[in-house]
Amino acid sequence: MAGTGNGPLSGVRVVELAGIGPGPFAAMLLADLGADVVRVDRPGGSGLGVDPAYDITNRNKRSVLVDLKSAEGPGQVLDLAERADVLIEGYRPGVAERLGIGPDACLERNPRLVYGRMTGWGQQGPLAERAGHDIGYIAVTGALGMIGPPGGPPAVPANLLGDYAGGSLYLVVGVLAALRHAQTEGGRGQVVDAAIVDGTAHLTAMIHAMLAAGGWQDRRGANLLDGAAPFYGTYETADGGHMAVGALERRFYGEFIRLLGIEDEAPARDDLSAWEELRAAIAARFKTRTRAQWTAVFETSDACVAPVLSLREAPGHPHLAARGTFADHGGITQPAPAPRFSATPGAIRRPPARPGADTLDVARDWDVPALADRRDPAPAADGAPAWPDGTRAADGRARPQGAAEGHGRPMDTTPPAHRPPRGGTER
């Protein structure tokens, strides 16, 4: 078996059937932890419209091109599955089966395979066949309805809550648990049905407990953790920046109002009827200084106050910089692998995989000769891989047909009716 670098999952082989969103992120997390992840890309690309050179969700992976609509395509995937520990796919229910690469076919070839399925609605239910996106999944679970001001519409938390928290992370937890079972004596492979609606609903467990106990109102902006409390929210500063306040505990709140300079004028925090007065006092005080000035006031305290940073600002925060929370690799600033391990640390070992660039290496390392057929590059006279049309990548690596020289993204000229089916988390 080829070496896979550092990480607690070193030696684990993962096949990722290319998709967008939560599936690739889950596979990236496994790859960051040391797994040998082979991404099976479709001819023509994923349709995401992002240059593969910058798609860091494909870092630490290798890519092969397989046309699942071709006669030999499904067999190539089954050959990979036979040699893998895990397979991840994000198609709508039934699509993998129709392509001949569903759980039954894969588990017949490899009874200990963990077959991870990433969808929005899940494998069963009235909406299972419907298209969807993060916003719809978190909407029906009640999660979206909790977020936002009381007099306004729900606030959209990008696609972090559904796709990645309720989707990717639950898929990874499920895959690792099933892998543990498969590798025990008498264990066997199984299917992991990771639905974003299930994971997102699971994330609301504490809120449901509070709701049942009478400690949470089923409406926005009326609760301790949803912005209703004046000591748990965000405030604008003099320069248009914002500070985040989370002074929930009494001693932290006491330090907060003292450093803010309103200790003698602030109304009692336990008087709910005075919360708007308290909020106004806090807001007025924050508007007297800039974000940087308030950051300096609170940074060495236990007042639980922090500056609200942008994505580009975050890597420069002193704490994150000291911990190496972000890393620069291949000219791209990106989140470093997480979580951290004392004995088997993860690492960014490879830049984002270019579609099809690793076909020959994977065919050799995984002993899947069927991948190295006529559609793969043949050596040119100078030894650099060349495609049948005579072209080759500037760096000597294989590139997909249709990709412009100097660009990692192939042009999708396939008629929509003949493109591989999209997954359940796609448009």
C-alpha positions as CSV (number, residue, x, y, z in Angstrom):
1,M,0.0,0.0,0.0
2,A,1.3,3.4,-0.9
3,G,2.3,5.7,1.9
4,T,-0.4,8.3,2.8
5,G,1.5,10.6,5.1
6,N,0.7,11.6,8.7
7,G,-2.6,11.4,10.5
8,P,-4.6,8.8,12.5
9,L,-6.3,7.5,9.3
10,S,-3.1,6.8,7.5
11,G,-3.6,3.5,5.6
12,V,-7.4,3.9,5.2
13,R,-8.5,4.0,1.6
14,V,-11.5,6.2,0.6
15,V,-13.3,6.4,-2.7
16,E,-15.2,9.7,-3.2
17,L,-17.7,9.9,-6.1
18,A,-17.4,13.5,-7.1
19,G,-20.2,15.9,-6.1
20,I,-20.4,19.4,-4.5
21,G,-20.8,20.7,-1.0
22,P,-20.9,18.4,2.0
23,G,-19.6,15.2,0.3
24,P,-16.3,16.7,-0.8
25,F,-15.9,18.5,2.6
26,A,-16.4,15.2,4.4
27,A,-13.8,13.5,2.2
28,M,-11.4,16.4,2.7
29,L,-11.7,15.9,6.5
30,L,-10.9,12.2,6.1
31,A,-8.0,13.1,3.8
32,D,-6.7,15.8,6.3
33,L,-6.6,13.0,8.9
34,G,-4.4,10.9,6.7
35,A,-6.7,8.8,4.6
36,D,-5.7,8.0,1.0
37,V,-8.7,9.6,-0.7
38,V,-9.3,9.0,-4.4
39,R,-11.9,11.3,-5.9
40,V,-13.7,9.9,-9.0
41,D,-14.3,12.9,-11.1
42,R,-16.7,13.0,-14.0
43,P,-15.7,14.2,-17.5
44,G,-16.7,17.8,-17.9
45,G,-16.3,18.7,-14.2
46,S,-18.7,19.1,-11.3
47,G,-20.5,22.2,-12.6
48,L,-19.5,24.1,-9.5
49,G,-17.7,26.7,-11.5
50,V,-14.6,27.0,-9.2
51,D,-11.2,26.6,-10.7
52,P,-10.0,23.2,-9.3
53,A,-6.7,24.8,-8.4
54,Y,-8.4,26.8,-5.6
55,D,-11.0,24.2,-4.4
56,I,-9.4,23.4,-1.1
57,T,-12.1,20.9,-0.3
58,N,-10.2,18.7,-2.7
59,R,-6.8,19.1,-0.9
60,N,-4.9,16.0,0.2
61,K,-6.8,13.9,-2.4
62,R,-6.0,12.3,-5.7
63,S,-8.3,12.4,-8.7
64,V,-9.1,9.9,-11.5
65,L,-11.5,10.5,-14.4
66,V,-14.3,7.9,-14.9
67,D,-17.3,8.2,-17.2
68,L,-20.0,6.4,-15.3
69,K,-22.2,6.3,-18.3
70,S,-19.6,4.4,-20.3
71,A,-19.6,0.6,-20.5
72,E,-16.4,0.3,-18.5
73,G,-17.0,3.1,-16.0
74,P,-19.0,1.3,-13.3
75,G,-16.5,-1.6,-13.4
76,Q,-13.7,0.8,-12.7
77,V,-15.5,2.2,-9.7
78,L,-16.2,-1.4,-8.4
79,D,-12.5,-2.2,-8.8
80,L,-11.7,0.8,-6.6
81,A,-14.4,-0.1,-4.1
82,E,-13.1,-3.6,-3.8
83,R,-9.8,-2.2,-2.6
84,A,-11.2,0.6,-0.4
85,D,-12.3,0.8,3.2
86,V,-14.8,3.6,2.6
87,L,-16.9,4.9,-0.3
88,I,-18.7,8.2,-0.2
89,E,-21.4,9.3,-2.7
90,G,-23.9,12.2,-2.8
91,Y,-26.3,11.2,-5.5
92,R,-30.1,11.2,-5.1
93,P,-31.6,7.9,-3.9
94,G,-31.5,5.2,-6.5
95,V,-29.0,6.9,-8.9
96,A,-26.0,4.9,-7.7
97,E,-28.0,1.7,-8.1
98,R,-29.0,2.6,-11.6
99,L,-25.4,3.2,-12.5
100,G,-24.4,-0.2,-11.1
101,I,-22.4,1.1,-8.2
102,G,-24.9,1.0,-5.4
103,P,-24.4,-0.5,-2.0
104,D,-25.3,-4.0,-3.0
105,A,-22.9,-4.1,-5.9
106,C,-20.1,-2.6,-3.9
107,L,-20.6,-4.7,-0.8
108,E,-20.8,-7.9,-2.9
109,R,-17.3,-7.1,-4.1
110,N,-16.1,-5.9,-0.7
111,P,-18.2,-7.1,2.3
112,R,-16.3,-4.9,4.7
113,L,-16.8,-1.7,2.8
114,V,-18.4,1.3,4.6
115,Y,-20.7,2.9,2.0
116,G,-21.4,6.5,3.0
117,R,-24.4,8.2,1.4
118,M,-24.6,12.0,1.7
119,T,-28.0,13.6,0.8
120,G,-30.2,16.4,2.0
121,W,-33.5,14.6,2.5
122,G,-32.2,11.1,3.2
123,Q,-32.8,7.8,1.4
124,Q,-36.5,7.5,2.3
125,G,-39.4,9.9,2.9
126,P,-41.8,12.0,0.7
127,L,-39.0,14.4,-0.3
128,A,-36.2,11.9,-0.8
129,E,-36.4,12.3,-4.6
130,R,-36.6,16.1,-4.6
131,A,-33.7,18.5,-5.2
132,G,-32.7,20.8,-2.4
133,H,-30.1,23.0,-0.8
134,D,-28.9,23.8,2.7
135,I,-31.4,26.6,3.2
136,G,-34.4,24.3,2.6
137,Y,-33.0,21.5,4.8
138,I,-32.4,23.7,7.8
139,A,-35.8,25.4,7.2
140,V,-37.9,22.3,7.8
141,T,-35.9,21.2,10.9
142,G,-36.7,24.4,12.8
143,A,-33.1,25.5,12.9
144,L,-33.4,28.4,10.4
145,G,-36.5,29.7,12.1
146,M,-34.5,30.3,15.3
147,I,-32.0,32.6,13.7
148,G,-32.7,36.3,13.2
149,P,-34.3,39.4,14.8
150,P,-37.8,39.1,16.2
151,G,-39.3,41.6,13.8
152,G,-37.5,40.4,10.7
153,P,-37.1,37.3,8.5
154,P,-34.8,34.4,9.5
155,A,-31.1,35.1,8.9
156,V,-29.3,32.7,6.5
157,P,-26.1,31.3,8.1
158,A,-24.4,30.8,4.8
159,N,-24.4,27.0,4.2
160,L,-22.4,26.1,7.3
161,L,-25.3,24.9,9.5
162,G,-26.9,22.4,7.1
163,D,-24.3,21.3,4.6
164,Y,-21.3,21.1,6.8
165,A,-22.4,20.8,10.4
166,G,-25.6,18.8,9.9
167,G,-24.2,17.0,6.8
168,S,-20.5,16.5,6.4
169,L,-19.6,16.1,10.1
170,Y,-22.4,13.6,10.7
171,L,-21.3,11.6,7.6
172,V,-17.7,11.5,9.0
173,V,-18.9,10.4,12.4
174,G,-21.1,7.7,10.8
175,V,-18.3,6.5,8.5
176,L,-15.7,6.3,11.3
177,A,-18.1,4.4,13.6
178,A,-19.0,2.0,10.8
179,L,-15.4,1.6,10.0
180,R,-14.6,0.7,13.6
181,H,-17.3,-2.0,13.4
182,A,-16.2,-3.4,10.1
183,Q,-12.6,-3.8,11.4
184,T,-13.6,-5.7,14.5
185,E,-13.7,-9.5,14.6
186,G,-16.8,-10.7,12.9
187,G,-17.6,-7.1,11.7
188,R,-18.9,-6.3,8.3
189,G,-19.5,-3.3,6.1
190,Q,-22.7,-1.4,6.0
191,V,-24.5,1.6,4.6
192,V,-24.3,5.0,6.4
193,D,-27.4,7.1,5.5
194,A,-26.3,10.7,6.4
195,A,-29.2,13.1,5.7
196,I,-28.7,16.8,6.3
197,V,-32.2,17.1,7.8
198,D,-31.3,14.3,10.3
199,G,-28.0,15.9,11.4
200,T,-29.4,19.4,11.6
201,A,-32.3,18.2,13.7
202,H,-29.9,16.4,16.0
203,L,-27.9,19.6,16.5
204,T,-31.0,21.2,18.0
205,A,-31.2,18.6,20.9
206,M,-30.3,21.1,23.7
207,I,-32.8,23.7,22.3
208,H,-35.6,21.0,22.3
209,A,-34.7,20.1,25.9
210,M,-35.0,23.8,26.9
211,L,-38.3,24.1,24.9
212,A,-39.7,21.1,26.7
213,A,-38.7,22.5,30.1
214,G,-40.2,25.9,29.4
215,G,-36.8,27.6,29.1
216,W,-37.1,28.4,25.4
217,Q,-39.8,30.2,23.5
218,D,-40.6,28.9,20.0
219,R,-40.0,32.2,18.3
220,R,-37.0,34.3,17.2
221,G,-35.3,36.9,19.3
222,A,-37.0,35.9,22.5
223,N,-34.4,33.7,24.2
224,L,-31.1,33.8,26.0
225,L,-29.0,32.5,23.1
226,D,-30.8,34.0,20.1
227,G,-29.9,37.7,20.5
228,A,-32.8,38.6,22.9
229,A,-30.5,39.1,25.9
230,P,-28.5,42.3,25.6
231,F,-25.5,40.6,27.0
232,Y,-25.4,38.0,24.2
233,G,-25.3,39.7,20.8
234,T,-23.3,42.0,18.6
235,Y,-22.8,45.8,18.7
236,E,-21.6,48.3,16.2
237,T,-18.4,50.4,16.9
238,A,-17.5,53.9,16.0
239,D,-15.8,52.8,12.8
240,G,-18.6,50.6,11.5
241,G,-17.1,47.4,12.9
242,H,-18.8,45.1,15.4
243,M,-18.0,43.4,18.7
244,A,-19.5,40.1,19.8
245,V,-20.6,39.9,23.5
246,G,-21.3,36.6,25.3
247,A,-21.2,37.6,28.9
248,L,-23.7,35.1,30.2
249,E,-22.3,34.2,33.6
250,R,-22.7,36.8,36.3
251,R,-19.0,37.3,37.0
252,F,-18.2,37.6,33.3
253,Y,-21.1,40.1,33.0
254,G,-19.8,42.1,35.9
255,E,-16.4,42.4,34.2
256,F,-18.0,43.3,30.9
257,I,-20.0,46.2,32.2
258,R,-17.1,47.4,34.3
259,L,-14.7,47.5,31.3
260,L,-17.4,48.9,29.1
261,G,-17.7,51.8,31.6
262,I,-21.5,51.5,32.4
263,E,-21.2,49.7,35.7
264,D,-22.9,52.5,37.6
265,E,-25.7,53.3,35.1
266,A,-26.7,49.8,33.8
267,P,-30.1,48.6,34.9
268,A,-30.3,45.2,36.6
269,R,-29.6,42.4,34.1
270,D,-32.3,40.1,35.6
271,D,-35.1,42.7,35.0
272,L,-36.4,41.6,31.6
273,S,-38.5,44.7,31.3
274,A,-35.3,46.8,31.4
275,W,-33.5,44.8,28.7
276,E,-34.1,47.3,26.0
277,E,-32.8,50.1,28.2
278,L,-29.7,48.0,28.9
279,R,-29.3,47.2,25.2
280,A,-29.4,50.9,24.4
281,A,-26.8,51.7,27.0
282,I,-24.5,49.0,25.7
283,A,-24.9,50.1,22.1
284,A,-24.3,53.8,22.9
285,R,-21.1,53.0,24.7
286,F,-19.7,50.7,22.0
287,K,-20.3,53.5,19.5
288,T,-17.8,55.8,21.3
289,R,-14.7,53.8,20.2
290,T,-13.4,51.8,17.3
291,R,-13.4,48.1,17.0
292,A,-9.6,48.0,17.5
293,Q,-9.9,50.2,20.6
294,W,-12.6,48.0,22.2
295,T,-10.5,44.9,21.3
296,A,-7.6,46.3,23.2
297,V,-9.9,47.0,26.2
298,F,-11.3,43.4,26.4
299,E,-8.5,41.2,25.0
300,T,-6.9,40.3,28.3
301,S,-10.2,40.0,30.3
302,D,-12.8,37.3,31.0
303,A,-15.6,39.5,29.8
304,C,-16.3,37.2,26.8
305,V,-16.1,39.9,24.2
306,A,-14.4,39.5,20.8
307,P,-14.1,41.5,17.6
308,V,-16.2,40.3,14.7
309,L,-13.6,39.6,11.9
310,S,-14.0,39.1,8.2
311,L,-12.8,35.9,6.5
312,R,-9.6,37.7,5.3
313,E,-9.0,39.2,8.7
314,A,-9.4,36.0,10.7
315,P,-6.0,34.4,9.9
316,G,-4.3,37.5,11.3
317,H,-5.9,37.3,14.8
318,P,-3.1,36.8,17.3
319,H,-4.6,33.7,18.9
320,L,-5.4,32.0,15.7
321,A,-2.0,32.9,14.3
322,A,-0.2,31.5,17.4
323,R,-2.1,28.2,17.1
324,G,-1.7,27.9,13.4
325,T,-5.4,27.7,12.9
326,F,-4.9,28.8,9.3
327,A,-2.1,27.7,7.0
328,D,-0.6,28.9,3.7
329,H,-0.1,26.1,1.3
330,G,0.4,26.4,-2.4
331,G,-0.3,30.2,-2.3
332,I,-3.7,29.7,-0.7
333,T,-4.5,30.8,2.9
334,Q,-6.8,28.1,4.2
335,P,-8.0,26.5,7.5
336,A,-5.5,24.0,8.9
337,P,-6.6,20.4,9.5
338,A,-8.7,19.9,12.7
339,P,-8.9,18.5,15.3
340,R,-5.4,18.0,16.5
341,F,-3.6,14.8,17.5
342,S,-0.6,14.5,19.8
343,A,0.8,11.3,18.2
344,T,-0.6,11.3,14.7
345,P,-1.1,14.9,13.5
346,G,-2.8,15.6,10.3
347,A,-1.2,17.8,7.7
348,I,-1.8,19.5,4.3
349,R,0.2,17.2,2.1
350,R,-1.2,17.9,-1.3
351,P,-2.8,20.9,-3.1
352,P,-6.3,20.6,-4.5
353,A,-6.6,17.6,-6.8
354,R,-6.9,18.4,-10.5
355,P,-9.5,16.3,-12.2
356,G,-7.9,13.2,-13.6
357,A,-4.4,14.2,-12.8
358,D,-3.6,11.2,-10.7
359,T,-5.1,8.4,-12.7
360,L,-1.9,6.6,-13.5
361,D,-0.6,6.9,-10.0
362,V,-3.8,5.5,-8.5
363,A,-4.0,2.7,-11.1
364,R,-0.5,1.6,-9.9
365,D,-0.9,2.2,-6.2
366,W,-4.3,0.6,-5.9
367,D,-3.5,-2.1,-8.4
368,V,-6.5,-1.1,-10.7
369,P,-5.1,-1.5,-14.2
370,A,-8.5,-0.9,-15.8
371,L,-8.0,2.8,-14.9
372,A,-5.0,3.0,-17.1
373,D,-6.8,2.5,-20.5
374,R,-6.7,4.4,-23.7
375,R,-8.3,7.5,-22.2
376,D,-5.4,8.1,-20.0
377,P,-2.3,10.0,-21.2
378,A,0.4,8.2,-23.0
379,P,4.1,9.3,-22.6
380,A,5.3,11.9,-25.1
381,A,8.7,11.8,-26.7
382,D,10.1,14.0,-23.9
383,G,8.6,11.7,-21.2
384,A,5.8,14.1,-20.1
385,P,2.3,12.7,-20.1
386,A,0.4,13.6,-23.2
387,W,-3.3,13.1,-24.2
388,P,-4.4,11.4,-27.4
389,D,-4.7,14.8,-29.0
390,G,-1.0,15.5,-28.4
391,T,-1.5,18.1,-25.7
392,R,-0.1,17.9,-22.2
393,A,-0.1,20.0,-19.1
394,A,2.6,22.6,-18.6
395,D,3.8,20.9,-15.4
396,G,4.0,17.5,-17.1
397,R,1.0,16.1,-15.3
398,A,-2.0,14.6,-17.0
399,R,-4.9,17.0,-17.6
400,P,-8.5,16.3,-18.7
401,Q,-9.4,16.7,-22.4
402,G,-11.0,20.1,-22.9
403,A,-9.0,21.8,-20.2
404,A,-7.3,25.0,-21.5
405,E,-3.5,25.0,-21.0
406,G,-2.7,26.9,-17.8
407,H,-6.2,26.3,-16.3
408,G,-7.3,23.4,-14.2
409,R,-11.0,23.6,-15.2
410,P,-12.2,21.5,-18.2
411,M,-14.9,23.0,-20.3
412,D,-18.2,21.1,-19.9
413,T,-19.4,20.5,-23.5
414,T,-21.5,17.5,-22.6
415,P,-25.2,18.0,-23.4
416,P,-27.1,18.2,-20.0
417,A,-29.2,15.1,-20.8
418,H,-26.0,13.0,-21.0
419,R,-24.2,14.4,-17.9
420,P,-23.8,12.1,-14.9
421,P,-26.7,12.5,-12.4
422,R,-26.3,15.1,-9.7
423,G,-26.6,14.3,-6.1
424,G,-29.4,14.9,-3.6
425,T,-27.6,18.0,-2.2
426,E,-27.3,19.7,-5.5
427,R,-29.5,22.0,-7.4
